[in-house]
Amino acid sequence: MLPMAVHPTSTPSLSPRARVSPPRPSTSLAATSSSPCSRIVSFKSRRLPLRSVRSVVAAAAAAAAEEEENKVVVPERQDPMLVLKFIWMEKNIGIALDQLVPGYGSIPLSPYYFWPRKDAWEELRAKLEEKEWISQKQMIILLNQATDIINLWQQGGGSLST
């Protein structure tokens, strides 16, 4: 028999013993510790030398510049325009109708009509009326431009120098 049996309720308050054995490893990161002390996790921080930081920044800037160079820029779509082309000569002036398609060039819609050999203005008007897709407003603008150029040619007598 033991010389002194101690009953837990009759003993003065005993301080809990410190845990000497290491904690059991858990298989899950989400597992909570049953011990009252919190886990301390230490991270080792490795500082990069300044030279390495500069090279990383330079590489990032080069990648951004290369990405900017490889970016495809698509211009806004522009509608085709009707334009008059002129051949200015001493004794004649030639007028032709072209369709200008931005990015592709011009498409001839009529031959050159020469003034004063024939009435170039009337021939141009007839050609414009054949094209049903040309609006009345565009037709009037083009014929007014042709009239202005023919009048300018007549006043200058065929020479551009004054």
C-alpha positions in Angstrom: 0.0 0.0 0.0 1.0 3.5 -0.6 2.1 5.5 2.3 0.0 8.5 1.3 -2.8 8.4 -1.1 -3.8 11.6 -2.6 -7.2 12.3 -3.8 -7.4 14.8 -6.7 -10.0 16.9 -5.0 -8.1 17.3 -1.9 -4.8 18.3 -3.4 -3.7 21.9 -3.7 -3.8 23.2 -7.2 -1.2 21.6 -9.3 0.3 23.4 -12.3 0.0 21.4 -15.6 3.1 19.8 -16.8 4.8 21.2 -19.8 4.7 18.9 -22.8 8.1 17.4 -23.4 7.4 15.1 -26.4 7.0 16.7 -29.9 3.5 17.0 -31.3 2.2 14.2 -33.5 2.5 15.0 -37.2 -0.9 15.5 -38.8 -1.8 14.2 -42.2 -4.0 17.2 -43.1 -3.1 20.9 -43.2 -6.6 21.7 -41.9 -6.3 19.5 -38.8 -6.4 21.5 -35.7 -4.0 21.0 -32.8 -5.4 19.5 -29.6 -2.7 21.2 -27.6 -3.4 24.5 -26.0 -0.3 26.2 -27.4 -0.5 27.6 -31.0 1.7 26.4 -33.8 4.5 28.7 -34.9 5.5 28.5 -38.5 8.7 30.2 -39.6 9.4 31.3 -43.1 12.9 31.8 -44.4 13.1 34.8 -46.5 15.8 35.0 -49.1 16.6 38.4 -50.4 17.6 38.7 -54.0 20.7 40.7 -54.8 20.0 44.0 -56.4 21.5 42.8 -59.7 18.9 40.0 -59.9 16.1 42.4 -59.2 17.2 44.7 -62.0 17.5 41.8 -64.4 13.9 40.7 -63.5 12.6 44.2 -64.0 14.4 44.5 -67.3 13.0 41.2 -68.5 9.5 42.2 -67.5 9.9 45.5 -69.4 11.2 43.8 -72.5 8.3 41.3 -72.4 5.8 44.2 -72.1 7.4 46.0 -75.0 7.4 42.9 -77.2 3.7 42.3 -76.4 3.0 45.9 -77.4 4.9 45.4 -80.7 2.9 42.2 -81.5 -0.4 43.9 -80.9 -2.5 44.0 -84.1 -4.2 47.3 -84.8 -7.2 47.1 -87.0 -8.1 50.5 -88.5 -11.7 51.5 -88.6 -13.6 50.4 -91.6 -14.0 53.3 -94.0 -16.7 53.4 -96.7 -15.6 53.5 -100.4 -15.8 57.0 -101.9 -16.6 58.2 -105.4 -13.9 60.5 -106.8 -13.3 62.3 -110.1 -10.0 62.0 -111.8 -8.7 64.6 -114.2 -6.2 64.8 -117.0 -5.3 68.5 -117.4 -3.8 69.2 -120.9 -3.3 72.3 -123.1 -6.2 71.8 -125.4 -8.3 69.2 -123.6 -9.3 68.1 -120.1 -10.2 64.5 -119.3 -12.7 63.5 -116.6 -13.1 60.0 -115.2 -15.1 58.5 -112.3 -13.4 56.1 -109.9 -14.4 54.4 -106.7 -11.7 54.8 -104.0 -11.6 51.9 -101.6 -9.5 52.7 -98.5 -6.7 50.2 -98.1 -7.0 48.8 -101.6 -6.8 51.6 -104.1 -9.1 53.0 -106.8 -11.4 51.1 -109.1 -12.2 52.8 -112.4 -16.0 53.1 -113.0 -15.8 55.0 -116.3 -13.4 55.8 -119.1 -12.0 59.4 -119.4 -14.4 61.8 -121.1 -12.6 64.7 -122.8 -13.8 68.3 -123.0 -14.2 70.1 -125.5 -14.0 67.2 -128.0 -17.3 65.9 -126.7 -19.5 67.2 -123.9 -17.7 65.4 -121.0 -20.2 66.7 -118.5 -23.2 65.1 -120.3 -21.3 61.8 -120.7 -20.4 61.8 -117.0 -24.0 62.5 -116.1 -25.2 59.6 -118.2 -22.7 57.3 -116.6 -23.7 58.4 -113.1 -27.4 57.8 -113.9 -26.5 54.2 -115.1 -25.2 53.4 -111.6 -28.4 52.9 -109.6 -26.4 52.5 -106.4 -25.1 56.1 -106.6 -27.5 58.5 -104.7 -28.9 61.6 -106.2 -27.0 63.7 -103.7 -23.7 62.1 -104.6 -24.5 62.6 -108.3 -25.2 66.3 -107.8 -22.0 66.8 -105.8 -19.8 65.0 -108.4 -21.4 66.9 -111.3 -20.9 70.2 -109.5 -17.2 69.4 -108.9 -16.8 68.5 -112.6 -18.4 71.8 -113.6 -16.1 73.8 -111.3 -13.0 72.0 -112.8 -14.1 72.5 -116.4 -14.8 76.2 -115.7 -11.4 76.6 -114.0 -9.7 74.9 -117.0 -11.6 77.2 -119.5 -10.5 80.3 -117.5 -6.9 79.2 -117.4 -6.8 78.3 -121.1 -5.3 75.0 -120.3 -2.3 76.2 -118.4 -2.0 75.9 -114.7 0.6 78.7 -114.3 -0.7 82.2 -113.9 
